[in-house]
């Protein structure tokens, strides 16, 4: 099982850390702001080769349109249909199940998976996520940090896809969090999140407020937690192109 990078690694491991950080940044040159993540913020005990799944090896036959999704696992196919499948980020990862679904369900070239893994989401969950996502090779990078810290790494208009799944009980961190990450999304990209359900009323309130202020139409998936545990609907919108 993959382990979290030791904040005080030996010299060979330091070299490995530096190689991985440099590689991540070179893949998407120009999309980052000045600060790079520190060694202990990046989960690195994963394959360094790209011999695993590549975008060319993954395809989908679903002909999906905005507003037609029944399940959040269809979002990757929607991104493909829209031609918005270069760079994505999931904010709130836990054991990595949805990050894995994003990478398995479409042709997204690169996904950053961001989580602090603190409180009840602990080192064991981080290691489980790292093991699961390692099969996607260089298409996957894990950043162990807060959402605000992650936002400092990326320039505006960097992402084709942003998915929020962090703090349902506080409305995903509030409108300010949504505004912060909205700026990181390209025009035409998909902005989405989990837990649009009365159990998580703060999320409904914050998302409705945000979408209303933008004058956009809100789309919802149709998961039912009574039929599938923890399968709450997701919300999603497309950023206008003009």
LINJO-V462880 format. One record per residue. N is the residue number from 1. RES is the residue in one letter. OMEGA is omega in whole degrees, -180 to 180 (none if undefined). BURIAL is I if it has 24 or more other C-alpha atoms within 12 Angstrom, else O. Layout:
BEGIN
n=N res=RES omega=OMEGA burial=BURIAL
n=N res=RES omega=OMEGA burial=BURIAL
END
This chain:
BEGIN
n=1 res=X omega=180 burial=O
n=2 res=X omega=180 burial=I
n=3 res=X omega=175 burial=I
n=4 res=X omega=-179 burial=I
n=5 res=X omega=177 burial=I
n=6 res=X omega=-180 burial=O
n=7 res=X omega=177 burial=O
n=8 res=X omega=-176 burial=O
n=9 res=X omega=175 burial=O
n=10 res=X omega=-173 burial=O
n=11 res=X omega=178 burial=O
n=12 res=X omega=-180 burial=O
n=13 res=X omega=174 burial=O
n=14 res=X omega=179 burial=O
n=15 res=X omega=178 burial=O
n=16 res=X omega=179 burial=I
n=17 res=X omega=-179 burial=I
n=18 res=X omega=179 burial=I
n=19 res=X omega=-178 burial=O
n=20 res=X omega=180 burial=I
n=21 res=X omega=179 burial=I
n=22 res=X omega=-179 burial=O
n=23 res=X omega=180 burial=O
n=24 res=X omega=-177 burial=I
n=25 res=X omega=180 burial=I
n=26 res=X omega=-179 burial=O
n=27 res=X omega=-176 burial=O
n=28 res=X omega=-176 burial=I
n=29 res=X omega=177 burial=O
n=30 res=X omega=-177 burial=O
n=31 res=X omega=-175 burial=I
n=32 res=X omega=169 burial=I
n=33 res=X omega=-167 burial=O
n=34 res=X omega=-170 burial=O
n=35 res=X omega=171 burial=O
n=36 res=X omega=176 burial=I
n=37 res=X omega=176 burial=I
n=38 res=X omega=-175 burial=I
n=39 res=X omega=-176 burial=I
n=40 res=X omega=176 burial=I
n=41 res=X omega=-176 burial=I
n=42 res=X omega=176 burial=I
n=43 res=X omega=-168 burial=I
n=44 res=X omega=-175 burial=I
n=45 res=X omega=-178 burial=I
n=46 res=X omega=-180 burial=I
n=47 res=X omega=179 burial=I
n=48 res=X omega=178 burial=I
n=49 res=X omega=-179 burial=O
n=50 res=X omega=-176 burial=O
n=51 res=X omega=180 burial=O
n=52 res=X omega=-173 burial=O
n=53 res=X omega=175 burial=I
n=54 res=X omega=-180 burial=O
n=55 res=X omega=-177 burial=I
n=56 res=X omega=-177 burial=O
n=57 res=X omega=-176 burial=O
n=58 res=X omega=178 burial=O
n=59 res=X omega=177 burial=O
n=60 res=X omega=179 burial=O
n=61 res=X omega=-178 burial=O
n=62 res=X omega=177 burial=O
n=63 res=X omega=-173 burial=O
n=64 res=X omega=177 burial=O
n=65 res=X omega=178 burial=O
n=66 res=X omega=179 burial=I
n=67 res=X omega=-175 burial=O
n=68 res=X omega=-172 burial=O
n=69 res=X omega=176 burial=I
n=70 res=X omega=-176 burial=I
n=71 res=X omega=-178 burial=I
n=72 res=X omega=178 burial=I
n=73 res=X omega=176 burial=I
n=74 res=X omega=-180 burial=I
n=75 res=X omega=178 burial=I
n=76 res=X omega=178 burial=I
n=77 res=X omega=176 burial=I
n=78 res=X omega=178 burial=I
n=79 res=X omega=178 burial=I
n=80 res=X omega=-178 burial=I
n=81 res=X omega=179 burial=I
n=82 res=X omega=-175 burial=I
n=83 res=X omega=-179 burial=O
n=84 res=X omega=-172 burial=I
n=85 res=X omega=178 burial=I
n=86 res=X omega=-173 burial=I
n=87 res=X omega=178 burial=I
n=88 res=X omega=178 burial=I
n=89 res=X omega=171 burial=I
n=90 res=X omega=-179 burial=I
n=91 res=X omega=-173 burial=I
n=92 res=X omega=-166 burial=I
n=93 res=X omega=-175 burial=I
n=94 res=X omega=-177 burial=I
n=95 res=X omega=171 burial=I
n=96 res=X omega=-175 burial=I
n=97 res=X omega=-177 burial=I
n=98 res=X omega=173 burial=I
n=99 res=X omega=178 burial=I
n=100 res=X omega=179 burial=I
n=101 res=X omega=178 burial=I
n=102 res=X omega=-177 burial=I
n=103 res=X omega=-179 burial=I
n=104 res=X omega=-171 burial=I
n=105 res=X omega=-178 burial=I
n=106 res=X omega=-173 burial=I
n=107 res=X omega=179 burial=I
n=108 res=X omega=-174 burial=I
n=109 res=X omega=-176 burial=I
n=110 res=X omega=176 burial=I
n=111 res=X omega=170 burial=I
n=112 res=X omega=180 burial=I
n=113 res=X omega=-170 burial=I
n=114 res=X omega=176 burial=I
n=115 res=X omega=175 burial=I
n=116 res=X omega=-173 burial=I
n=117 res=X omega=175 burial=I
n=118 res=X omega=-176 burial=O
n=119 res=X omega=-179 burial=O
n=120 res=X omega=170 burial=O
n=121 res=X omega=-165 burial=O
n=122 res=X omega=-180 burial=O
n=123 res=X omega=-179 burial=I
n=124 res=X omega=178 burial=O
n=125 res=X omega=178 burial=I
n=126 res=X omega=179 burial=I
n=127 res=X omega=178 burial=I
n=128 res=X omega=177 burial=I
n=129 res=X omega=-179 burial=I
n=130 res=X omega=179 burial=I
n=131 res=X omega=-179 burial=I
n=132 res=X omega=-174 burial=I
n=133 res=X omega=-179 burial=I
n=134 res=X omega=-179 burial=I
n=135 res=X omega=179 burial=I
n=136 res=X omega=176 burial=I
n=137 res=X omega=-174 burial=I
n=138 res=X omega=175 burial=I
n=139 res=X omega=-176 burial=I
n=140 res=X omega=171 burial=I
n=141 res=X omega=-180 burial=I
n=142 res=X omega=175 burial=I
n=143 res=X omega=-180 burial=I
n=144 res=X omega=-175 burial=I
n=145 res=X omega=176 burial=I
n=146 res=X omega=178 burial=I
n=147 res=X omega=179 burial=I
n=148 res=X omega=178 burial=O
n=149 res=X omega=179 burial=I
n=150 res=X omega=-179 burial=I
n=151 res=X omega=180 burial=I
n=152 res=X omega=-176 burial=O
n=153 res=X omega=-169 burial=I
n=154 res=X omega=174 burial=I
n=155 res=X omega=174 burial=I
n=156 res=X omega=178 burial=O
n=157 res=X omega=-177 burial=I
n=158 res=X omega=-166 burial=I
n=159 res=X omega=169 burial=I
n=160 res=X omega=-173 burial=I
n=161 res=X omega=176 burial=I
n=162 res=X omega=-179 burial=I
n=163 res=X omega=-178 burial=I
n=164 res=X omega=179 burial=I
n=165 res=X omega=-171 burial=I
n=166 res=X omega=-170 burial=I
n=167 res=X omega=-176 burial=I
n=168 res=X omega=-176 burial=I
n=169 res=X omega=177 burial=O
n=170 res=X omega=-178 burial=O
n=171 res=X omega=178 burial=I
n=172 res=X omega=179 burial=I
n=173 res=X omega=177 burial=I
n=174 res=X omega=-177 burial=I
n=175 res=X omega=-179 burial=I
n=176 res=X omega=178 burial=O
n=177 res=X omega=178 burial=I
n=178 res=X omega=179 burial=I
n=179 res=X omega=-180 burial=I
n=180 res=X omega=-176 burial=I
n=181 res=X omega=174 burial=I
n=182 res=X omega=179 burial=I
n=183 res=X omega=-180 burial=I
n=184 res=X omega=-176 burial=I
n=185 res=X omega=175 burial=I
n=186 res=X omega=171 burial=I
n=187 res=X omega=-177 burial=I
n=188 res=X omega=180 burial=I
n=189 res=X omega=-178 burial=I
n=190 res=X omega=178 burial=I
n=191 res=X omega=-171 burial=I
n=192 res=X omega=178 burial=I
n=193 res=X omega=-175 burial=I
n=194 res=X omega=165 burial=I
n=195 res=X omega=173 burial=I
n=196 res=X omega=-172 burial=I
n=197 res=X omega=-179 burial=I
n=198 res=X omega=176 burial=O
n=199 res=X omega=-179 burial=O
n=200 res=X omega=-175 burial=I
n=201 res=X omega=177 burial=O
n=202 res=X omega=177 burial=O
n=203 res=X omega=177 burial=I
n=204 res=X omega=-177 burial=I
n=205 res=X omega=-178 burial=I
n=206 res=X omega=-179 burial=I
n=207 res=X omega=179 burial=I
n=208 res=X omega=178 burial=I
n=209 res=X omega=-178 burial=O
n=210 res=X omega=-177 burial=I
n=211 res=X omega=178 burial=I
n=212 res=X omega=179 burial=O
n=213 res=X omega=179 burial=O
n=214 res=X omega=-179 burial=O
n=215 res=X omega=-176 burial=O
n=216 res=X omega=177 burial=O
n=217 res=X omega=-179 burial=O
n=218 res=X omega=176 burial=I
n=219 res=X omega=-179 burial=I
n=220 res=X omega=169 burial=I
n=221 res=X omega=-169 burial=I
n=222 res=X omega=178 burial=I
n=223 res=X omega=-179 burial=I
n=224 res=X omega=-178 burial=O
n=225 res=X omega=176 burial=O
n=226 res=X omega=180 burial=O
n=227 res=X omega=-179 burial=O
n=228 res=X omega=-176 burial=O
n=229 res=X omega=177 burial=O
n=230 res=X omega=-179 burial=O
n=231 res=X omega=179 burial=O
n=232 res=X omega=180 burial=I
n=233 res=X omega=172 burial=I
n=234 res=X omega=173 burial=I
n=235 res=X omega=177 burial=I
n=236 res=X omega=178 burial=I
n=237 res=X omega=176 burial=I
n=238 res=X omega=179 burial=I
n=239 res=X omega=-178 burial=I
n=240 res=X omega=-178 burial=O
n=241 res=X omega=180 burial=O
n=242 res=X omega=none burial=O
END
